[in-house]
Amino acid sequence: MNKNATLVFHPDNSSLNNTEHTDIPELDTQTANQLLDNVFAACDMEPSVVPVEVLESWGNYKKHGFNLGRTLAYIFLIVLILLPLMFFRPSIIAERTDVKSASDAIYNIHIKTLLPLHSVSATINGTPVRLQEEGSKEFKAAISDNGTLKIKAVSFNGQVAARFYKVRHLDKEKPVLKDSYSKDGYIYLEVMDTYSGIDYPNIGGYAPDHFDTKTGMIVYPVPDAPVTVTIPDNAGNELVLLLSPVDNN
């Protein structure tokens, strides 16, 4: 075939009215090269020295490389977005609500984190403390001993946060008998409690005649027979004493 000849196509007009999809047949390599040469000739250009099959192979190669590069770019972008979350550490906020209580200390605990929590735990002097869940990332702990409270939170990404609080002024000791003596048919007891103080209205076992809250003096009539008295403090600790009749002879 003459390279200067021009291929003329006469499409069947009736095919335009056909609504069914018709696949375009693939050109063989020889026909494709001839068609390309005719296009260059029609444009008064030198024929291409690169065969069509080479161009086609290069296009397929570039297409695969482009798709691979785009996929890698998406993966890299996702990693960049998620990377800070991999090192995001939770923060712990704990506040004691009943500062004046001498029997126990109630702490409200809040964990601040964007990620789900894996676990939250607390110990007092190394002994586990039960945590009551109050809501989403909200907890409550009742501490009954003085010492060091440790709160530990582990995030879903494995990052760990821990905070330490000093628990003080919890009354865990019973009242102390400082002095005692008898005089004129009465027994005098000097009792002290450093932390919460004596709970005078709830003295039990044997009713005192009177007491002095400033000096800690408790006065009992001398009993006719031995009797046990219970002297509590405001934290619930109790001092138990045995009062006996006094021989005045």
C-alpha positions, 0 to 999 in steps of 0.5 A: 500500500502507498504510504501517501494514500489516505484511509477513508472510513464510511460508517454505516449510518444505520449503526448510529441508530443501534442502541446496543453497545458494539466493542471496537476490535483491536488492530493488529500490529501491522495495521496499527503501524500503517495507520500511524504512518498515514497520520504522519504523512497527512500532517507532512511529518516524518514517519515515526521510527518507534514501532507501535508495539514499543509504544504500547509496551511502554504505556503499559509499563508506565501505567503500572508504575503510576498505579503503584506509586499512587498506592504507596502515596496513599499508604504513606499519607495514612501512616503520617496521619496515624503516626502521632496517635501511635505515641499519644500518651494519656493524662491522669487527673485525680482530685480528692473530694472529702479533704476533711474526712479522717476515715477515708479519702475519696478520689475522682479520677479522670483520664484524658485521651483521644484513644480507647483505654486498655486498662486503668488501675490504682494501688496504695502502698503497692496494694491494689485499690478497687476502682468504681467506673463512673462514666466514660474515662471517669473513675472513683477510688476510696482510699482507707490508708495513708501512703502513696496512691499510684494511678496507672492508665494504659492506652489502646496504643500501648502508651502508659501514664502514671501519677502519684499522690500522697494520702495524708491525715487519715485516722487509723489509730485508736485514741490514746490513754495519757493518764488516769487516777481516782479522786473523791469517788470518781475516776479521771481518764485523760484521753487524746486522739491526734487526727479526728478527735474523740467522739464524746457523744458515742462513748459506750459501755458506761456513761461518764459523769462529764467530760471536757473536750478541750483537755480530753478529760473524761470523768466516771463515777467509781463503779460497784463492779468491773465494767468495760467502757468504749471510747471511739474517735470520729474515724471509728477507731475505739479504745476499750478500757476496764474500770474497776471499783477503787479500794479506798481503805 
